[in-house]
Amino acid sequence: MTNVAILGFGVVGGGVARLITENMKEVTRLGGDGINIKYILDLRDFPNSPFADRVVHDFDIIASDPEIDTVIEVMGGSHPAYEYTVKALRAGKNVITSNKEVVANFGDEFMAIAEEMGVCYRFEASVGGGIPVLSPIINCVGQNKITEVRGILNGTTNYILTKMFSFGDGFEESLRDAQERGYAERNPDADILGTDACRKIAILGALVTGKLVPTENIHTEGITGIRKQDVEASARVGLKIKLLGRCIIGESGVFIMVAPFMLPDSTPLSTVSGVYNAVEVVGEPIGNVMFYGQGAGAGATASAVVGDLMQIMRSGRNCAQPIMVKSLDGVCDFDDFKAQQYIALGGVGAEQVREVFGNVQIISEGEEIAFITQAMREGDVKKKLGALGAELKSRIRLI
Ligand SMILES: NC(=O)c1ccc[n+]([C@@H]2O[C@H](COP(=O)([O-])OP(=O)(O)OC[C@H]3O[C@@H](n4cnc5c(N)ncnc54)[C@H](OP(=O)(O)O)[C@@H]3O)[C@@H](O)[C@H]2O)c1
């Protein structure tokens, strides 16, 4: 019997306990052993839960119990998740998490301790919820020359953008709808400002480059500035707007970012709608591979967490662990990132725009002018906008 402890009995923790209980036959067959949820750590008690008798409030009970093989941290946040993870790994226990914040901040440290202690640290559910994406990247595509990993990494923002495109609603209206449906939190900042996607691209980037770029060094933009007019303009030229996390590996180095991008209607990522997530890996000789599915929710996320547990049980603690170090070495300055840009300006006409930006495609002209530039360096676009001195209404890069 494999004894596990779950830290945090919320949406994901509850889902994990349910999956293990309801699918005991499947997990026993796949894992090669039964699973016993010996402890559940939470701040609260759950007197009406079938797990009421497993609830503890002191992590040391778990850390010091030699019967506990694996700790499943699904509390969220950096602290005390960091302290509990270090303690569990140092006590010789495997750790599994769905907590992208703690992985993005301390994943390199956890991996090094796991290596030293001969245990596994796994975090499949931290990116893409239920979509198996990290394991395939580690196990199946690493032999390719990866040139980019990019994805729709946040279901809330994808829902909002889908609503704006499908119904012509504005940002605020679409956010309210997402909140009413339970897709967005009452405080939605981590989603709409791009913070959540930033943590996820840091993790994905670390898997394909070996470098865990600190989130504060990742250029991050959310979707709060996207207007109805931008949606209409992009639809007019056959483009959709998606919030993407991108890690691009080129000859000059690595560009890593989160920002809204306009992409052609026909591309696989542009067809991902609603709360769904997708991650696309581009490499040689494999070409483009896309992983798609539910990026959140109790059941989907629990599936990824328990999948990690299955791998640990089957591998006998001999998991394929990625190596990553926190580093900015080879990470390019965002000002050097080159892309075509959609720009909307007030107070200038086509002639002035062409004088400064050269050959542009004008999409609309009236109260404001909207146009698409040739591919340009970020730094140059900023300078040109400064020279023009017009009122910047919107700016979105193209892919
Ligand atoms: N929900 C999803 O669909 C999803 C998908 C992918 C990844 N994730 C990630 O998974 C993690 C958990 O998410 P969730 O949605 O399950 O969160 P949640 O519903 O808020 O559950 C977290 C649970 O942990 C408890 N907790 C918080 N701090 C604690 C502490 N110091 N000691 C003991 N228990 C503590 C909370 O108790 P209180 O309620 O009393 O504070 C709550 O019961 C997060 O990192 C999240 O980003 C979630």
The ligand as an ORCA input file, in Angstrom:
! r2SCAN-3c Opt
* xyz 0 1
  N      -8.641     24.900     -9.258
  C      -8.097     24.518    -10.404
  O      -8.801     24.187    -11.372
  C      -6.594     24.444    -10.558
  C      -6.051     23.992    -11.776
  C      -4.660     23.885    -11.884
  C      -3.851     24.265    -10.835
  N      -4.418     24.743     -9.692
  C      -3.528     25.114     -8.599
  O      -3.693     24.183     -7.546
  C      -3.523     24.818     -6.272
  C      -4.782     24.616     -5.436
  O      -5.873     25.212     -6.102
  P      -7.373     25.047     -5.583
  O      -8.220     25.626     -6.641
  O      -7.596     23.656     -5.132
  O      -7.343     26.028     -4.341
  P      -8.395     26.065     -3.122
  O      -9.709     25.527     -3.570
  O      -8.332     27.420     -2.548
  O      -7.778     25.015     -2.090
  C      -6.657     25.244     -1.317
  C      -6.901     24.584      0.032
  O      -5.689     24.661      0.781
  C      -6.006     25.182      2.071
  N      -4.856     25.899      2.589
  C      -4.405     27.120      2.240
  N      -3.326     27.448      2.979
  C      -3.102     26.425      3.814
  C      -2.142     26.181      4.838
  N      -1.206     27.068      5.128
  N      -2.198     25.019      5.501
  C      -3.161     24.122      5.215
  N      -4.098     24.300      4.259
  C      -4.068     25.429      3.559
  C      -7.188     26.093      1.839
  O      -7.857     26.324      3.041
  P      -8.793     27.646      3.169
  O      -9.854     27.519      2.126
  O      -9.306     27.542      4.556
  O      -7.899     28.814      2.935
  C      -7.996     25.280      0.842
  O      -8.815     24.325      1.462
  C      -3.213     26.292     -6.618
  O      -1.839     26.459     -6.667
  C      -3.813     26.468     -7.994
  O      -3.178     27.491     -8.722
  C      -5.762     24.831     -9.516
*
